[in-house]
Amino acid sequence: MSYLLTPFDNGKIQLKNRLVMPPMATAKSDAEGRITRDMLDYYDEKSKGGYLSLIIIEHSFISEDGRASRNQLSIADDGVVDGLKKLSETIHKNGSKAVMQINHAGSLARKDVNTAPVGPSPVVNPRGLTDIVPKELTADDIKKLTDNFKRAAARVKKAGFDGVEIHSAHGYLLDQFISPMTNKRNDEYGGDIHGRIKFHLEVIRAVREAVGNEYPVLLRLGATDDTPAGLTPEDAVAAARSFEEAGVDMIDISGGMCGYMPENSSEQGYFSVLSQAIKKAVKIPVILTGGITEPSGAEKLLEEGKADFIGVGRVVLKDSRWVERAVESLR
């Protein structure tokens, strides 16, 4: 059997193969962030046939002040749960598992949705999508946000999803805390990597408390800022170890302040050096995404121990039947 078609079962989630659709923002929600027919149709099309073992839904804001952009999906109040149930049911009836990603934009909120963003420090977000200096969060603010993550995770479970993913990548709030480019704090939430992930560990514990020990909790880690001034590989590995110890079941590797596409984005699996280093350091599964467009390339990455799962995003965005052809070619 091929590496890609190998089933997985960790006692919390059973997956038929190693192909994952990573979260990709669609802007198909309504103005309040609620599910629309357009969004249901989109995920129905992507999950048709159940060839993807797992679909991770696009990032959803945990509170109104954490909204990143217009028409972003919401997980911010109990009123969204019924609509989200329709989404999880749509994916399940096609034969795939579904995980929902929860997020706070922090300083990366677009001006048209938030003119008073927050962040770990008053530093303009390096991604260049806004020039607003964020308000520095207080320790009390951080506690409130942790509770918002907790409430959001409980709603994800109530909506029938198979797991929840905490977003700490692509320059959003938790990524802003882990990156030395944006975290200049002198308190317990700043300094070395252990201080810079204190907020993460509190969120993980709160989420775990909300969903219980048997419910899958994933974390998307921006493992590189793709600049010498950013997060080091050593710190990314140390963070991943700490997340595993705190109760994360799976690490999903992507970029940090460089977004989801670093400079060397011409190669397939362009975060594979980092995913391999993290895979060697932890016992939990590691997901690798990044420019993977060929089944043979995905097989090779798994065979070489670069990851445990392969995320196929842009290629599936362009061609909904890519995964079907990939799976059938390997059988």
N, C-alpha and C positions, 0 to 999 in steps of 0.2 A: 504493500500500500504506500502511496505517496505521503510525504510529510504534510502537505496541505490538507489531505483528506483524513488525517488521523483524528479520531474523536477525542474529546476532553471531558473529564469529570473530576471535579475537586470536592465533591460532596455538597456543594452549594449550587452549582450550575453545571448543566450537562450541555455540551456543544458538539455538533455533529462533525465539524471540521475546523480548520485554523484560519478561515477567511472572515474578516470583520469589516464592516463599513464604519469608518470613523465619523465623528460628528462634523457636519458641514452646515453652516448657517444657510437657510433658504429664503428668509424674509417672507415666508408664506403665511405667517400668523396674521390675525387682524390687528387693528391699531392698539388693542389692549393686551395683545400677546396670547390670545386664545386660539384654539385649534380651528382651522377652516377646512372646507371641503377640498380646496386646492392642496393643502398639506397632507390630508389623509390620502388623496390620490397619489401624491408624490411618493410617500412611503409604501403605499400599496404596490406601486410599480417597481420600486427598488427591492422589495422583499419577495416579489412574485416567485413562486417555485421553492422558496426556502433554501436556496443554494448558499446564501450567506448564513453562517452559523449565528452571527451576532450583529445587530445593528445598534450603534450608539447614536441616540438622537442628539441633534444640534443643541448648543448651549442654551439654557433657559435661565432667566434672571430670577434670583431668590427674593429680591425686594425691588421696589420701584427705583430706589436710588442706585441700584446695581444694574439697571438696564443699559445695554451697550449701544443699541441702535433701534431704529424704527422697525416695527413688524418682527421683533425678536420674540421668541416663545417665552411664555411666563410660567413660573412655578411658584409665584409670589403669594398666592392666596388660595383658600380652599375652593373658591368658585371655579378654578380651572380643572379640577380633578375629573369631573365627568367627561369633559372633552378629551382629556389625556387618556382616559380609559378607552375611548374609541380608537385612539392611536395605537395603544398597546395591543388591543384586540385585533386591529387590522394586520399588524405584523405577525402576531401569533397565528392567525388563521392561515397565513402563508407558509408557516413552518420555521420561522426564525425566532430567536430570542431577542429581547429588546432591553437596552439599558438607557437611562436618561441622564444627561449631563447637566449639572447645576453650577451656576457661576455668578460672580459679581464682577462688574466691569472695572470698578475702581477708577483710576485716572484715564482709562481708555474709553470712557463713555463719550460718544459723539456729542458735539455741541447742540445739535438739534433735539436731543433728548435730555441732556443734563448740562447745565452751565455752571454747576457747583460740585464737581466730582471730588471724591476722596481718594486717599492713597496712604501708604506707609509713611511717606515723607513728601514735603512740598517740592517735588521734582516732576518736570514735564515728562510725559510718557515718551520713551525713546522710539517708539514705533512710528512717530510722526503723523499720526492720524488726528491729533488735536494739539493745540498749543496752550491749553489752560493749565495753570499751576494748581494741583489738587490741594485740598485741605488735609492736613495731617490728622490721621485717626488717633483718638485717645484710647487708653486701655479700656474704658467703658464702652466706647464705640465698637471696639473689637469684640467685646463680649456680646453686644447686641447682634453683630453680624454673624457670630458663631451660632447664636440661637436661630437666626434666619436660615442658615445652612441646615440646621437640625430640622426645622419645620418643613423646609423644602424637601428634604430627604424622606420625611414621613409621608408627604403627599405623593412622591414618586412611587413609593411602595403601595400606597392606597390606590393609585391609578393602575396597578397591575403590571408594572414593569418588573423585569427579572433582576434588576440591580440598579445602582446609582453610581455615577462617576463624578468626582470632585474635579473641577477644572482649575489647574495651576499651570497654564501655558499661555503662549501667544500674547503676553503682555498684560493679561487681566490681573485682578486684584491679588490673588494668592501668588501669582508669578511675580508681581511687584514686590511682595514681601521676600521672596527667596532670592531675588536678584540684587547684587550689590550696586547695580546701576540706579536702582530706584529706592532701595531701603538704606537710608542714612541715619536710622534711629540710634539713640544712645541708651534706650531702655531694654527691657527683657526681650522685646520683639525685634531687636536689631543686633548688629555686631557680627559674630561668626555664624557659620551655617546653622548651628544649633539654636541660636536666637532667631535667625531669619525664618526658621520653620516652626517656631513655637505656635504661631497662629494655625498653621496647617495641622499640627498635632491636636490642637484643641478642636478644630473642625472635624477631624477624623473621629475623635472620641465622641463628639456630640452626634455626629451622623450615625455612628455605630450604636449609640444609645437609642436613637430614634427608630432604627430598623431591626435591631437585634443581631445576635451573633451569627445566625445562619443565612443572612441576606448578603449577597455580594456587594462589596464596596470597591470601586475602582478609583484610581487617581491618574489624571493626565498630567504628566510632568514635562514642563518646558526645560529640557535637560541641557540646553545650551542657548546662550545669547548670541553666539557666533561673533564674538568680539573679545579681545584680551581683557577688557574692562568688566566683562560679565561673569556669569556663573561658571566656575571651573568644573571640569569633568569629575575631579575628586569630590567636590562638594555635592554634585548631582548624585554620585554613588552613595555618599554618606546620607543624603536626604532619603534616597530610595530605601536604604536599610532601616532608617527610622520610621518611614511610612509603613513598612512591612511589620515592624515591631508594634506599631500603634493599631494594627488591625486591617490594613488595606489588603485586598485579595488579589489585585492585579494592577500592574503599573503600565500605563499607556504613554509611550515616549513620543514627544514632538519637540518643537522649538519654543524658545522663550521670547525674549525681546526681538528676535529675528522673525517672529511669526512662525508660520508653518513651512517656510521655504528658505533655507540658508543659501549661502553663496554657491556651494558645490551641489546645487540641486539638479545637475544633469544626470547624476548616477541614480540607479534604482536603490531605494532603501537608504536615503542619504543621511539618516540618523543612526545607521547600523553600528558604527563604532561605539556610540554611547549606549545603545540598547544592549550590545554584547557585554560591555563592561558592567552594566547594571544587572543583566541576567546572571553574570558570574557571581555577583555579590548578594543576590537574594534567592529565596526558594520559590517565591510566588511567580506566576507567569508574567511575561513581558510582551506587550504589543508594539510592533514596529510599523509605522506608516512613513510615507514619503517617496513619491514618484515611482511607485511599483506598478508596472503596466503589463508585465509578462508573467504567466504562470511559472515558467521555468526560472525566472529571476526570483520569484517568491519561494519556490522550492529550494533554491540554492541558499537563500538567506536562512531558512529554517534548518537546512542540512548543516550549515556552517555554525550553527548555534548562536546566530545573531538575535534571535527572538523566539517566542513560543507561538505567537499569532502574527498574522500579516494584515495590516489595514490597507484596504484599497478604496481610495476616495475619489480623486478626480476622474479616474478611468471609469468608475461606476456612474459618476455624475454625468459623464458624456454618453455612456452606453450601458443601459440597464441590464442588458443580456450578457455582459462581459463575464460575470461570475458563472453563469450557467455554462457558457462555452468552456471556461477554464476548468470547472469541475468535471464536465463530461470528457474533456481531453485527457484527464488524469485517471479516469476510471478504467 
